[in-house]
Amino acid sequence: MSYLRFEKTLMTNLEESLQKEILRTNRSGAYHCSTIVDCNTRKYHGLLVVPIPQLDDENHVLLSSLDETVVLHGAEFNLGLHKYNADNFSPRGNKYIREFAWERVPTTIYNVGGVWLKKEKAFVHHENRILIRYTLLKANTAVTLRLRPFLAFRSVREYTHENNIANKSFREVENGISMCMYSGYPDLYMQLNKKNEFVYRPDWYRGIEYVKELERGYDFNEDLFVPGYFEVKMKAGESIVFSGGIDPISTRTMKAAFDHEERIRTPRDNFMHCMECAGNQFFNVQGEHIYILAGYPWFKCRARDLFVSLPGLTLPLGKKDEFEQVMRTARIAIEDYIADRPSECKIYEMEHPDVLLWAVWAIQQYAKECGMDACRNLYGDLVVKIMNYIHGNNHLNLRLMPNGLLSTNGKDKAVTWMNSTANGRPVVPRTGYVVEINALWYNALKFTQEIVARMNDYSVADWLVRLIALAGTAFSDVFLNEYGYLYDYVDGDYVDWSVRPNMIMAVALDYSPLDSKQKKKVLDIVTRELLTPRGLRSLSPKSVGYNPNYVGPQIQRDYAYHQGTVWPWLGGFYYEAYLKIYKTSGISFVERQMIGYEDEIVQHCVGSIPEVFDGNPPFKGRGAVAFAMNVSAILRTSHILKQYESKMEG
């Protein structure tokens, strides 16, 4: 029995099944995303969604969906499912589903009048192509399968509607057709591995609605163009393969191509294999550059997310080479930023004040896994360059103060990971001395000292020693309050008393300016007020402004985004802090906490972890369906747990 499996009862209950999404990606940034019943609920959903660099920096939905119809004794049974206005679902093909399972590829079993049909989908890892294999498992008579493509040819940020501009013509290709609805788009090739008949019946299907967009307060309906349908005969035991791609494919190779894609997949047969597969989905190759996308379906490569995610997505899995490949691209972006020159790298938000410190942290994780000498050889000069840049007050929004701490201006623009804005202003105006920035700074100072000692680089040694002493004393003086926890930020005479998770960094990082008793008090506060089964709340329920539910239109969600929502990536740092304090005696507690994530992988995006969770039970998943920092934190926590377990066994 498959680890990820849903039976008929759930599949026919749309209140349940429409909440569960699936995601398949390739390394170009293209993807297939929908629900487990193949009813699109977001404008971002589609069978084939691809980047088109010649148009813009967005993904584009080419093939929105593909409706299957089984023709049996002249009767038609449509397996598709779309939502129209007034909660009208048509043609309700989900009633024929007997089960959905996902081990190597997503698989759906239909039972139509005694005919059993299996549908399997594989998103090709090295090209922009979706392959769908149909196998007639059981039939007592001849069966005709019709495939009706729904075309969009539009950006994921927009909608398409019936118009007179669209090019409705098609061109015959081997066992299929190609179409291009608008200038600037590539041709979409739709082919089968078996001879078939294409029946040209062009029409617009009007008023298709996307319920997730309605929930988010956006426009939510569009019209999709259907050029006609493919018709092919099938007999019991036979398999046919459909291909949708931006290049033609030799139909003789389609079965072998599907078999290959299925064979190379890591089976989703347990929780950690699911996380490994989920982590692989964020890598993005553009020419010679390799990035980590922050999440799907709408995020691009953001600098902070890249550096926080990179160690967990690579090093625990033995992917040292992939760490180095991504860092090779990131290094270009860092050095371009430091030199104040335009960069060819598509890494966004490099200017945020904590980003360079997160880069040093990522390199530090490499040193721990691969050895300090290897780290020094590859990244020692980069670390020194970053630290000299910050020490020299060259960063436009970081100032090294006389007390050895760093100050930033976050009043007018959100500059930390808590970056939500409303009416053009930061919802959380974290400014002045920010707690995690200075925890990262102290950690970076100590790590750099360790690096330069091996480099015999005395040019920075003196100021490092001086700043380590200054910052170590000033950190406690500035952030530690009489209740034993840390202020979130301090701006002149103003101190922010909100209990927030950012203070956990001062406990979790390898080098901390806090002593052991201070760390324990901080951890205790975080445990009591912020810890949930899904990670850490972004604000304590006891603090003013607690707003735990990430729902409603954009402005409502902006006010909740960092005011009580739960973030698993913060949980990763909490678990690391907990194990640092409690050592092997904390293993069982952290293992129990990790179970909460295993429950989630069948709730939101099957096999992955979403962006945020509500701050109150039942901690429902929200936001992007798959989020790199969260998946990375789980992989990294599992790796740290194994290291502590090895110590206990030793």
C-alpha positions in Angstrom: 0.0 0.0 0.0 1.3 3.5 -0.9 2.4 5.9 1.8 0.5 8.7 0.1 -3.0 7.2 -0.7 -6.5 8.5 -0.7 -9.6 6.3 -1.2 -12.9 6.8 -3.0 -14.7 8.4 0.0 -12.3 11.3 0.2 -11.9 11.7 -3.5 -15.7 12.1 -4.1 -16.0 14.6 -1.2 -15.0 17.9 -2.9 -14.8 19.8 0.4 -11.9 17.5 1.3 -10.3 16.7 -2.0 -10.2 20.2 -3.4 -8.0 21.2 -0.5 -5.3 18.7 -1.4 -2.9 19.9 -4.1 -0.1 18.2 -6.0 3.1 19.7 -7.4 5.6 18.5 -9.9 8.5 20.6 -11.1 11.6 20.5 -13.3 14.8 22.4 -12.9 13.9 25.1 -15.5 11.2 26.4 -13.1 8.4 24.8 -15.1 5.8 22.8 -13.2 2.5 20.9 -13.1 0.2 21.8 -10.2 -3.4 21.0 -9.5 -5.6 19.2 -7.0 -5.7 15.5 -6.5 -9.0 15.4 -8.4 -7.5 17.4 -11.3 -9.8 20.4 -10.7 -7.8 23.6 -10.9 -8.5 25.9 -7.9 -5.8 28.6 -8.5 -4.9 30.7 -11.5 -1.4 29.2 -10.9 -2.6 25.7 -11.6 -2.0 23.9 -14.8 -0.8 20.7 -16.5 2.0 22.5 -18.2 3.2 25.8 -16.7 6.5 27.1 -18.1 8.8 30.1 -17.9 9.0 32.1 -21.2 12.1 34.4 -20.8 11.5 36.1 -24.1 8.2 37.5 -22.7 8.9 38.2 -19.1 10.2 36.9 -15.8 7.0 35.0 -15.0 5.7 31.5 -15.6 2.9 30.9 -18.1 0.0 28.4 -18.2 0.0 26.8 -21.6 -2.0 23.6 -21.1 -4.5 24.2 -18.2 -6.0 20.8 -18.1 -6.9 17.7 -20.1 -10.4 16.2 -19.8 -10.7 12.4 -20.3 -13.9 10.9 -21.7 -14.5 7.1 -21.7 -16.9 6.1 -24.5 -18.5 2.7 -23.8 -21.3 1.2 -25.9 -22.0 4.7 -27.3 -22.3 6.2 -23.8 -19.9 9.0 -22.8 -18.4 9.2 -19.3 -16.5 12.4 -18.8 -13.8 12.1 -16.1 -13.0 15.9 -16.0 -13.9 18.3 -13.2 -14.3 22.1 -13.4 -16.0 24.7 -11.2 -18.3 27.2 -12.8 -20.4 29.9 -11.1 -22.9 29.3 -8.3 -20.9 26.3 -7.1 -21.7 24.4 -10.2 -19.1 21.6 -10.8 -19.2 20.0 -14.2 -18.8 17.3 -15.3 -18.1 15.8 -11.8 -15.7 13.1 -13.1 -14.4 12.7 -9.5 -17.4 10.4 -8.8 -15.6 7.7 -10.9 -12.3 7.9 -8.9 -11.6 4.8 -6.8 -8.3 6.0 -5.4 -5.4 8.3 -5.8 -1.9 7.2 -4.8 1.6 8.7 -5.2 4.7 6.7 -4.8 6.9 7.4 -7.9 4.3 9.2 -10.0 0.8 10.6 -9.1 -1.7 7.8 -10.0 -5.5 7.9 -10.3 -7.7 4.8 -10.7 -11.2 5.3 -12.3 -14.0 2.8 -12.5 -16.6 3.6 -15.2 -19.3 1.0 -15.8 -16.9 -1.9 -15.1 -14.1 -0.3 -17.0 -11.0 0.3 -14.9 -8.6 3.0 -16.1 -5.4 4.1 -14.6 -3.9 7.5 -15.2 -0.3 8.3 -14.2 1.5 11.7 -14.7 5.2 12.3 -15.0 6.7 15.8 -15.3 9.9 15.4 -17.3 12.9 16.5 -15.2 15.1 17.9 -18.1 12.6 19.5 -20.4 9.3 21.4 -20.3 7.0 18.4 -20.9 4.2 16.6 -19.1 3.7 12.9 -19.9 0.4 11.2 -19.0 0.1 7.4 -19.3 -3.3 5.8 -19.5 -3.6 2.1 -18.9 -6.9 0.2 -19.5 -6.7 -2.2 -16.5 -9.9 -4.0 -17.1 -12.6 -3.9 -19.8 -15.0 -6.5 -21.3 -15.4 -4.7 -24.6 -13.7 -2.1 -26.9 -13.2 1.3 -25.3 -12.7 4.7 -26.9 -10.7 7.3 -24.9 -11.2 11.0 -25.8 -8.8 13.6 -24.6 -10.0 17.3 -24.6 -7.2 19.9 -23.9 -8.1 23.2 -22.2 -5.6 25.9 -23.3 -4.8 29.2 -21.6 -1.6 30.7 -23.0 -1.3 33.4 -20.4 0.8 34.5 -17.4 0.2 33.0 -14.0 -0.6 36.5 -12.9 -3.4 37.1 -15.4 -6.5 35.4 -16.9 -7.6 34.7 -20.4 -11.0 35.5 -21.8 -12.8 34.8 -25.0 -11.4 37.1 -27.7 -11.0 37.4 -31.4 -7.2 37.8 -31.3 -6.4 34.2 -30.3 -5.0 32.0 -33.1 -7.3 29.0 -33.2 -5.5 27.2 -36.0 -3.5 24.0 -35.5 -0.8 22.2 -37.4 -0.7 18.4 -37.7 2.4 16.8 -36.2 3.3 13.1 -35.6 0.3 11.6 -33.9 -1.0 15.0 -32.8 -1.2 18.7 -33.3 0.7 21.9 -32.4 -0.9 25.2 -31.5 0.3 28.7 -30.6 -2.6 31.0 -29.5 -0.6 34.3 -29.2 2.5 35.9 -30.7 5.6 35.5 -28.5 4.6 32.1 -27.1 6.2 28.8 -28.1 4.2 26.2 -29.9 2.4 23.7 -27.7 2.8 20.2 -29.0 0.2 17.6 -28.0 0.9 14.1 -29.2 0.0 10.5 -28.4 2.3 7.5 -28.9 -0.5 5.8 -30.8 -2.3 6.8 -34.0 -5.4 8.7 -33.2 -8.0 11.0 -34.7 -8.1 14.7 -33.8 -11.6 16.1 -34.1 -11.4 19.9 -34.5 -14.3 21.5 -32.6 -13.1 24.9 -31.4 -15.0 26.5 -28.5 -14.5 28.6 -25.4 -15.4 27.2 -22.1 -16.6 30.3 -20.2 -16.7 31.2 -16.6 -14.4 28.7 -15.1 -13.7 29.7 -11.5 -10.8 29.3 -9.1 -12.0 29.0 -5.5 -8.5 29.7 -3.9 -8.3 33.0 -5.7 -11.8 33.9 -4.5 -10.7 33.1 -1.0 -7.7 35.4 -1.4 -9.8 38.3 -2.6 -8.7 38.3 -6.2 -10.5 38.0 -9.5 -11.3 34.3 -9.9 -12.8 33.4 -13.3 -11.6 33.0 -16.8 -12.5 31.4 -20.2 -10.4 28.6 -21.6 -10.1 27.6 -25.2 -10.7 24.0 -26.3 -9.7 23.3 -29.9 -11.4 19.8 -30.1 -10.4 16.4 -28.9 -8.2 13.4 -29.6 -9.9 10.0 -29.9 -8.1 6.7 -29.6 -9.2 3.1 -29.3 -7.9 1.0 -26.4 -8.1 -2.6 -25.4 -7.7 -4.3 -22.0 -4.1 -4.2 -20.8 -3.0 -1.6 -23.2 -1.2 1.6 -22.3 -1.0 4.9 -24.3 1.0 8.0 -23.5 0.0 11.6 -24.0 2.7 14.3 -24.2 2.3 18.0 -23.8 5.4 20.0 -24.4 7.0 23.1 -26.1 9.0 20.8 -28.5 7.9 17.8 -30.5 8.7 14.3 -29.4 9.3 11.2 -31.3 6.2 9.2 -30.5 8.2 5.9 -30.6 10.1 7.1 -27.6 7.2 8.2 -25.4 6.7 5.0 -23.5 10.4 4.6 -22.8 10.5 8.3 -21.7 7.7 7.7 -19.2 9.3 4.5 -17.9 12.6 6.4 -17.4 11.0 9.3 -15.5 9.2 6.8 -13.3 12.3 4.8 -12.7 14.5 7.7 -11.6 12.0 9.1 -9.1 12.8 8.6 -5.4 9.7 6.7 -4.1 7.5 8.6 -1.7 7.3 5.7 0.7 8.0 7.4 4.0 8.1 10.9 5.4 11.8 11.7 4.9 11.7 10.5 1.3 8.8 12.8 0.7 10.9 15.7 2.1 13.8 14.7 0.0 11.6 14.8 -3.1 10.0 18.1 -2.0 13.4 19.6 -1.5 14.5 18.7 -5.0 11.7 20.7 -6.5 13.1 24.1 -5.5 16.3 23.9 -7.6 16.2 26.0 -10.7 18.8 26.0 -13.6 19.0 29.0 -15.9 21.9 28.7 -18.2 25.1 28.4 -16.2 23.4 29.6 -13.0 21.7 27.4 -10.4 19.2 28.9 -8.0 16.8 27.9 -5.2 13.3 29.1 -5.7 11.7 30.3 -2.5 8.5 28.4 -3.1 5.8 27.4 -5.5 3.7 28.4 -7.3 4.5 32.1 -7.2 7.9 32.8 -5.6 11.2 33.5 -7.4 14.7 33.2 -6.0 15.0 35.5 -3.0 18.4 35.9 -1.4 17.5 35.3 2.2 15.5 32.3 1.4 18.3 30.9 -0.7 20.9 31.1 2.0 18.6 29.8 4.8 17.4 26.9 2.6 20.7 25.9 0.9 22.4 23.9 3.7 19.3 21.8 4.5 18.4 21.0 0.9 21.9 19.7 0.2 24.2 18.8 3.0 22.0 16.3 4.9 21.5 14.4 1.7 25.2 14.2 0.8 24.8 16.8 -2.0 28.0 18.7 -1.4 28.4 19.4 -5.1 24.9 20.9 -5.4 25.7 23.2 -2.4 28.8 24.4 -4.2 27.0 24.8 -7.5 24.3 27.0 -6.0 26.9 29.0 -4.0 28.9 29.5 -7.1 25.9 31.5 -8.5 25.3 33.2 -5.2 28.9 34.2 -4.9 28.6 36.1 -8.2 25.5 37.9 -6.9 27.2 38.7 -3.6 30.3 40.1 -5.2 28.3 42.1 -7.7 26.3 43.6 -4.8 29.4 44.5 -2.8 31.0 46.1 -5.9 27.8 48.0 -6.6 27.5 46.7 -10.1 24.5 45.2 -12.0 24.3 41.5 -11.7 23.4 38.9 -14.3 22.1 36.7 -11.5 18.4 36.6 -10.8 18.6 36.6 -7.0 16.2 39.2 -5.6 16.4 41.2 -2.4 20.1 41.0 -2.0 20.1 44.5 -0.5 18.2 43.4 2.6 20.5 44.0 5.7 20.5 40.4 7.0 21.2 38.7 3.7 25.0 38.8 3.8 25.0 37.5 7.4 22.8 34.6 6.3 25.3 33.9 3.5 28.0 33.6 6.2 25.8 31.3 8.2 25.2 29.0 5.1 29.0 28.8 4.6 29.4 28.0 8.3 27.1 25.0 7.8 29.3 23.8 4.9 32.3 24.0 7.2 30.6 21.8 9.8 29.8 19.1 7.2 32.8 19.3 4.9 35.6 20.5 7.1 37.0 23.9 7.9 39.9 23.5 5.5 37.7 22.7 2.6 35.5 25.7 3.6 38.5 28.0 3.9 39.8 27.0 0.5 36.5 27.6 -1.2 34.9 30.4 0.7 37.4 31.9 3.1 38.1 34.9 0.9 34.4 35.5 0.4 33.6 35.5 4.1 36.4 38.0 4.7 35.1 40.2 1.8 31.6 40.2 3.3 32.8 41.0 6.8 35.1 43.8 5.6 32.2 45.2 3.6 30.0 45.3 6.7 32.8 46.5 9.0 33.6 49.3 6.6 30.0 50.6 6.8 29.6 50.2 3.1 26.1 48.6 3.3 23.4 51.2 2.6 21.2 49.9 5.4 23.6 48.6 8.0 25.5 50.7 10.4 28.2 49.4 12.7 27.7 51.3 16.0 30.3 52.2 18.6 29.0 49.4 20.9 29.9 46.8 18.2 26.3 46.0 17.2 24.6 46.7 13.8 21.7 49.1 13.3 19.3 49.2 10.4 16.5 51.4 9.2 13.2 49.5 8.9 10.7 52.3 9.5 9.8 53.1 5.9 10.5 49.8 4.3 10.4 46.2 5.7 14.0 45.0 5.7 13.9 41.7 7.6 12.2 38.4 6.9 9.1 39.9 8.6 8.5 41.9 5.4 4.7 42.3 5.1 3.5 45.8 4.2 0.1 47.5 4.3 -0.8 50.8 2.7 2.9 51.2 1.8 4.2 50.8 5.3 5.7 47.9 7.2 3.2 46.0 9.3 6.1 45.3 11.8 8.5 48.3 11.5 11.5 46.5 12.9 14.2 49.1 13.1 17.4 50.1 15.0 19.0 47.1 16.7 17.2 44.0 15.4 17.7 40.9 17.5 18.4 38.2 14.8 20.6 40.5 12.8 22.9 41.0 15.7 22.8 37.4 16.8 23.9 36.6 13.2 26.5 39.3 13.4 28.1 38.0 16.6 28.0 34.4 15.1 29.6 35.7 11.9 32.4 37.5 13.8 33.3 34.4 15.7 33.2 32.1 12.6 35.3 34.6 10.7 37.8 34.6 13.4 38.0 30.8 13.1 38.4 31.1 9.3 41.1 33.7 9.3 43.1 31.9 11.9 43.5 29.1 9.3 44.2 31.6 6.5 47.0 33.5 8.5 45.1 36.6 7.5 46.0 39.2 10.1 44.5 42.1 8.3 41.1 41.6 10.0 42.2 39.8 13.2 42.6 42.9 15.4 39.2 44.4 14.7 37.5 41.0 14.9 38.8 40.5 18.5 37.8 44.0 19.4 34.3 43.7 18.0 33.7 40.3 19.4 34.3 41.7 22.9 32.2 44.8 22.3 29.3 43.0 20.6 29.3 40.2 23.2 28.7 42.6 26.0 26.4 45.0 24.2 24.1 42.3 23.0 22.9 41.4 26.5 22.8 45.0 27.6 20.6 46.0 24.6 18.3 43.0 24.2 18.0 41.1 27.4 15.1 42.3 29.6 14.2 41.6 33.3 11.7 38.9 32.3 14.5 36.7 30.8 13.7 37.1 27.1 15.0 39.3 24.3 13.5 42.4 22.9 12.7 41.9 19.2 14.2 45.3 18.3 15.4 48.4 20.1 15.3 51.8 18.5 16.8 54.5 20.6 14.7 54.7 23.8 12.0 52.5 22.3 12.1 48.8 23.1 9.7 46.3 21.5 8.3 44.0 24.2 6.5 41.7 21.8 7.4 38.0 22.3 8.6 36.9 18.9 10.6 33.9 17.6 13.6 35.9 16.3 15.3 35.7 19.7 15.7 31.9 19.2 18.6 32.6 16.8 20.7 33.8 19.8 20.3 30.3 21.3 20.5 28.2 18.1 23.5 29.7 16.4 26.9 28.0 17.1 28.3 31.2 18.6 26.1 33.1 21.0 26.7 36.2 23.2 24.4 34.7 25.9 25.5 32.5 28.7 23.9 29.1 29.4 21.3 30.4 31.9 20.3 33.2 29.6 19.8 30.8 26.7 17.7 28.5 28.9 15.4 31.4 29.9 14.9 32.5 26.3 14.2 28.9 25.2 11.6 28.5 28.0 9.7 31.6 27.0 9.7 30.5 23.3 8.5 27.1 24.4 5.7 28.4 26.5 4.4 31.1 24.2 5.4 30.4 20.6 5.9 26.6 20.1 3.2 24.7 18.1 3.1 21.3 16.4 4.0 23.1 13.1 6.8 25.3 14.3 7.0 28.7 16.0 4.4 31.4 16.0 5.5 34.8 14.7 4.0 36.5 17.7 2.8 35.3 21.2 -0.9 35.1 21.8 -0.2 37.3 24.9 1.3 40.1 22.8 -0.7 43.0 21.5 -1.8 42.6 17.8 -1.9 38.8 17.8 -3.7 37.8 14.6 -3.2 34.1 14.0 -5.4 33.3 10.9 -3.9 33.9 7.5 -7.1 34.3 5.6 -9.2 36.8 3.6 -8.2 39.4 1.0 -4.7 40.7 0.6 -4.7 43.5 3.2 -6.2 41.2 5.8 -3.6 38.6 5.2 -0.8 41.2 5.3 -1.8 42.2 8.8 -1.7 38.5 9.9 1.4 37.4 8.0 3.8 38.0 10.9 1.4 38.6 13.7 0.8 35.0 15.0 1.1 32.8 12.0 3.3 29.7 12.4 6.6 29.2 10.4 8.2 25.7 10.3 11.6 27.1 9.3 11.8 28.9 12.7 10.9 25.6 14.3 14.1 24.2 12.8 16.2 26.7 14.7 14.1 26.1 17.9 14.9 22.3 17.7 18.5 23.1 17.1 18.5 25.3 20.2 16.7 22.8 22.3 19.2 20.1 21.4 22.1 22.4 22.2 20.7 23.0 25.7 19.4 19.5 26.5 21.8 17.4 24.4 20.8 13.8 24.0 18.1 14.1 26.6 16.2 16.3 24.2 16.0 13.8 21.4 12.7 12.3 22.2 11.0 15.7 22.6 12.2 16.9 19.2 11.2 13.6 17.6 7.7 14.0 18.9 7.6 17.5 17.5 8.6 16.3 14.1 5.5 14.1 13.9 3.4 17.2 13.5 5.0 17.7 10.1 4.3 14.2 9.0 0.6 14.8 9.5 0.7 17.8 7.3 2.0 16.2 4.1 -1.4 14.8 3.3 -3.3 17.9 4.2 -2.3 20.8 1.9 0.2 20.1 -0.8 0.6 16.3 -0.9 4.2 15.3 0.0 5.4 18.9 0.8 5.1 21.7 3.4 3.3 25.0 2.8 4.5 28.5 3.6 2.7 29.3 6.8 0.1 27.8 9.2 -2.6 29.5 11.3 -1.4 30.2 14.8 -4.3 28.5 16.5 -5.5 24.9 16.3 -6.0 23.1 13.9 -3.0 25.0 12.5 -4.3 24.9 8.9 -1.7 25.3 6.2 -1.8 28.5 4.1 0.1 30.5 1.5 2.4 29.0 -1.1 1.8 25.2 -1.4 5.5 24.4 -1.1 8.1 26.5 0.7 11.8 25.9 0.5 12.9 27.2 4.0 10.3 25.0 5.7 11.3 21.8 3.8 15.0 22.6 4.4 14.4 23.0 8.1 12.8 19.6 8.4 15.6 17.9 6.5 18.3 19.7 8.5 16.6 19.0 11.8 16.4 15.3 10.9 20.1 15.3 10.2 20.9 17.0 13.5 18.8 14.5 15.3 20.8 11.7 13.7 24.0 13.3 14.9 22.8 13.5 18.5 21.5 9.9 18.3 24.9 8.8 17.1 26.5 10.5 20.2 24.0 8.8 22.5 24.8 5.4 20.9 28.6 6.1 21.1 
